[in-house]
Amino acid sequence: MIRPFRHRAIIAVAIAGLINPVLFAAAESSRLGSRDEAEIRAVLSAQVTAWNRGDIDGFMKGYARSAATEFVAGDQLTRGWQTVRDRYRKKYDSREKKGTLTFSELKITGLGNDAAMVSGRWGLVRQKDKPHGRFTLLFRRTSEGWRIVRDHTS
């Protein structure tokens, strides 16, 4: 006779043996290829370059040109590519306000074949201050390539 505790332990081990390969396969499938990661890094690099030459429209090429694109900062949600663009143009309406942008500590995590999450730090160096913070970006593969569809910056 099998004791109830031992019976449950045998069942738990059997279930874990079945589930573990499924979880491992799911984790493997969410990894991005090196080409995808390089493309995402290129989008971010192009954004920094555009920002640092004072080109908001060039910076905005990193975002999906969609009414569903979202930007969150503090308690404010801005929805829609055009609205996000307008927000940047209003908030950073001079070269002095734009400063020099850097991104660092980038971590890119695949969320399937067509999505990735990027976290990192941003910093601005301006004449009078050096604001900085963190961001989390949701990228989607679009017909134009990898683009940001959700940006949460603090």
N, C-alpha and C positions, 0 to 999 in steps of 0.2 A: 504494500500500500504506500502511495506517495503522500507525504504530508502536505497539507494545504499551502504552507509557506513555500516549500520546495516546488510545488506545482506552479505557483504564481511566478517564482523566479525563473523556471524553465520557460514559461510562456513569455515573460518579459525579455529574456535573452533571445528567443526566437523572433519576436517582433522587432527588437532592436537590430537584429541581423538583416531583416527585410527592409527596414526603414533607412538605416544608415547609408546603404549604397544609393538610395533614391536622393537623400539629402546631399550626399557628396556629388552626385551627377548634377543636381540643381545648382550647387555652388560652382561647379566647373563651367556650366553653360552660361553663367552670368559674368564670367571673366571676359574682359575686352581683349581683342587682339592688339598687338603692338601698333598696327596701322591706325586702328580706331583711337587709341590713346594718343598717338602722335597728332592725329587730326584735331582732337579736342585741345591738346596743348597749343597747337598752331592757332586755333581760334582765340584762345586766351592771350597768346603772344601778340596777335594782330590787334586785339582790343587795347592792350597796353601801348603798343606803337601808335595807334590812332589817337588815343587819349593824350599821349605825350606830345603830339603835334597839334593838339587842340581840335581834333576832328571828331565831334560827337557822332555824326552820321557814320563815319568809319567804325567807331566803337560799337554802334548799334547793329552793325552787320553780324555781330556775334549772337544776337537774339533772333529767335524765330519771328518772322514778320507775320504775326497772327494776332487776332483779337483776344486769343486765349493766353498769350504771354503774360506772366505775372512778375511783379517786383514787390518785395516786402522789405520795408525798413522801419524799425521801431513798431509802432502800432498802425502804420499806414500800408494799405494794399493798393498797388497801382496795377490796373489790368489793361492789356492791349499794347501792342508794340508802339503805336503812335503816342499813346498816353505816357508810356515809359520814356520814349524819346523826348517828349515835351517836358517831362519832369527833369531829366538830365539837363536839357537846354536852359531851363529856368534856374535851376539850382547852381549850375556851373556856367554862368553867362559871361565869364571873363577868363583870360589866361591865368590871372592870379588865383582865382577860385579853383581852377582845374589842377594847378600844381603839376607835380610829376608822380605818376602812378607806378606802383609795383605790386605784383602778386608774389606770394611765397607760400611755402609749406603746402603745396598742392597735393591732394590725395584724390585719385580718380578711381571710382568703384563702378564696375559694370553692374547694370540692373537688367540684364537680358541683352539681346542682340541689338536693340535699337534705343537703349536708354543708358544713361550713366549719371552718377552723382559725383560732383566735384566739390571738395571742401578746401578751404585755404584761408590765407590772410591777405588783406589789402592794406596798402598804405599810401598816403599822399604826402609829399613834401612840398610845402608852400612857404612863402616868405615869412609868414607870421605864425604858422603852426604846422603840426604834423599829425593830422587825424589818421586813425587806423582802426582796423577791426577784422572781423571774420565774415566769411560768406559760405553759403551752401548753394550750389547751382544744380538744377536738373537739366541735363542735356538730352535731346532727342535727335535721332538721325532723321533728317528731312531730305527732301529732294535737292536742297541747296547744300547738304552736308550736315555735320553736327552743329546744332544751334541750341542756345539756352531758351528753355520754355518757362522756367521758374527760377527766380533769383531771390534769395533771402540773405540780406546783408545787414550786419549790425556793427 
